[in-house]
């Protein structure tokens, strides 16, 4: 059967400068299994188009085959040979101009943490001694990589010396970004789809379809890849929302209207399945034993420690500014009223009114605790009836209420920032909140994104395990988990993520204690996106949000080898002991062998 007389498929590929994709596609195309590289091949094609290459179809009677024509007029029958020619041609161009004023912009290796020191490229096949013309085993040299850029410019990366890993970690992982050793970093984007594939909930290259229209009929079909959905009709790689728009569907969220062909589950159902599997594998209760802690809540070290007589917290006397051990019962700052600084405001506990007055109520936003009796007697607070239900959401002032309402109005809504389809989104775990209604998949989508963000934290740095309870601190912070022990109570945390086309690039966790102070204990950027200003963009957006909310100061625990990054590039300064005493009453997330740094968000700022 001949295709003569029938028009060839329409080619819809827009040029985009991504030189690294050409090299990476050439390397991974040498393997027999190329099924996982649809997104990478598309990026390579986009770069060729940006260089002036022309794509056309050749009629092979039973099928159409793509041909690749270079700007010099040569035609190639495969994308692999075209990529090789592109590398070689750019190398020749660079050699002819090496003595001139033009300098090529560098191309980072797949792991930007370390530049290659030899001609072998990270993630490529072992180089064997064969002639460069041997198409199967030829490997581009580092010099050839450095010259694979578009003549239009834009191939370079903006240098950001403040690009930094997680503030709480001491050592970054010296391995691939992927937890799967068989997948190089560039083949494992952090998206909801890659998370579902990694958890074996959906299969790579599974066929999906989107339903829409009046009769909810099938509109578009495509294949699942880690980076998105490969559309069957136009050979384009689309995100979930782009595929939904392409199909004319109106699902909220988009994963609710995209279904697997083999069992008609929606991708939203798949996310729920993955979340249930993770919950089933969770190692026990999130809370901790109520016996006293064996380490200091401030410095996380043992020794001679003071035990709180109300909660399990323990402290070194010097860590909380005491020069001696107080006699009698002692109560930590978390168990004292922020007005009277005592555990009780009325000592006559036999009387009913005294008992009610001594009850604590905590602000839902800043977590400060107050006696109901102190609040009723204070001129700085509105009168509070004694029968107030302490389980209701309560805010100590209008500012805390505004912060809470503003943050929750932003949850799950991507906000465009800069160029290149970059968005930042605010997330928090709502699984344990009063909001049990998830008919629209809102909570499921948020929990799924948080799991993807946790994957970025785990990918970039070694695990943060609590020395006493053996819990994963990063996971507890990410999902805002509660504990009776103040230093392990991570309720109130929000997560800020920076994404491009549904791929999570950078992550930061923050908790806001009213307008006085906010903390950012964890910050992480994927290896292949470092030195591109991504951490800078994320931190700038977070700081703008905090300034908008009226927050005065930002705290961050920095590892010794990262203090210069935060102080020189982000404006932080190491805190003095007197400054740290001011924040003893706040249950800050802290890590061993880190230095607490701070930054004023409101100038001038006087600590009182």
Steps between C-alpha positions, in 0.01 A plus 500: 500500500641838398444829672538688169229760458441538872643804680774429755437568871527863602823588680440731796834554671600846618865588536641513851865534603581186702845379385542251782205298369687432174795350686285309747278355227804386304638327807185324614390406145792257490310275742255245370214623716407848378136496605547738792648786299209659317536826692877510449474433125247781471740741671779391265273565200411845637868590525568385143211718379645797691827447309322510164454128433204403281286191565303325227331164446609234252241263351613142573181347349377355829599783731633854513858545618652824625803648327726762654663764276781708650562869418793385284261298281586147617212263572500234774268204539491480882495738792810331640712572193358853481599565864850367433533725195377796700767443766775461242393803293493724807840370599641594158342846516650557842848389387496745208416790731708398801752778431235766453307711745198266514492262797263207532270483795552191719255215524472346845531129548190303607610549861600861542647437841820375337628583153646211299877477520545259210354440158252251639167666575303414814217267411652388168626160393861396575725630227685240291791555268338527158505745219276807530312375196378197693141609551425248772774587747602857425484719813519881482789658686453765768638757254231404250236526770610851591443618143157349440306828524259689284648783293206707620643502851316412818685174554688625802389484860469796736752451776351512848753445776218484748353189343503270793381166625286434802598730785481220753717245324872451533570275201332484162451173321782415260277295276244529225192708563290191448453245776497241222865435407395392150360844418733800457401830659368655179263208442321525834311829527317558827134514398179339623522260205856394586388455863215273389735302274764464774234369739384242240148643493510569126726362230732699280354544150154400620228628267270764642205692362319821585121519491300811426220646294126472554498120511830473685647314203866420446676809360877442512733205560859501616778309675626560853861604547678634806502855361144503369261346248609433142198600291411245232362753252781757491806321644537770766598453864244675719448551872177376659336843478626555144366161391164583656484836322616335177208258531251770591415336834420685819599275788589650837769395556612389150590152629130442570416498127798294376447123514708187448380299202552153647290547818337847461642629827550874505845634583339653809396148609860390441626777727260389774627144462863613533418706811326203663800278426734752662272532801488120538880483495541779755684368803253557777348799675624850422494594867776412746522358848419739780807432714751781522735555209860387547658790306477878519231649276731788402841346425378138459777369728486303823661562836363667814157618388194661661176303471175689455240398760211537255621374156776258386739780395852525644755782492851594605480790744749702295307440178196686635698775675490367859813529716378242756245222540178649639364339820169315509287432197624646175303558182646561156408806291249296297306419818486856630253774419639768269338770717585399859792265411372250757335158477205628705348842527296414811635275771167422668419205274218379733266766371322441171573846360871457574504166321343655189732800515805272506395319182730560206393606154747513210498728198450287191753700297784611731460205746540727803309378807295716737302452817136578444506700822798705382333573170182617672697733727736637235435830325700385200251227412130503430292361787472123483212320672602234751296231324700536177550166325876447489464258208371767262724702267604801700739783415667724754466807275371617163845472344523126571150449364590692183815292451305175533222608263746638242711183496200271468354707217824439304524124553548291187480796260805529269632855456706591194845641568765606251533338159504141380166379646632525857235497773512491877230341714419496870405162648417350837369167622125502564459129573481562875305824476130558554449503124395141429313582180715413199231456238693714250836330561648818651661327800616202293681725252666691783614185680637360175700817435638486853620144437673619181661785696616254766664300222705809409614536863596132521669512159726792581618419851562226749203408724437710813421240765415603856764348732245405768187391314653397168241693300553666162495868597465617139180295458359622832564862399364449149172357629472732800476214751407553864688376807450550871873572519544871405822456299334225293173685449504621140140614461458826312762437232444606140699392196594729211591328172642639177385314187543504126246306293386301806860406592603596854836678488548657843334455841492696827308439825388789717305561821376847594470600867278802452667823397801454727692227323489225237736205454627319189672181620517314168597629156595273208561540126548208262858454380435564131333835577765644730704805397199620299352731766211267590564515875524877470162520327335276759643688799414838346136396457484364854650817646259718301212300645634536854548876458143526369379321815698738721752244627802672653773236506595179322701220669697223335728222640811481282756222481862613556598462133197703385512797735688713244238425234219633717689793649673624185227443241172509690565763766484275808722546806604261775294547815660590831409317820298798621300498176433128538363544854232726353363209298514232771121513532453397137524124420745547214605205284868445561768253391829380649816696420320789331527873564183703535501798261253784475398772258298814557202535268394834642753783527577633751415223747557519875482180699313548823 
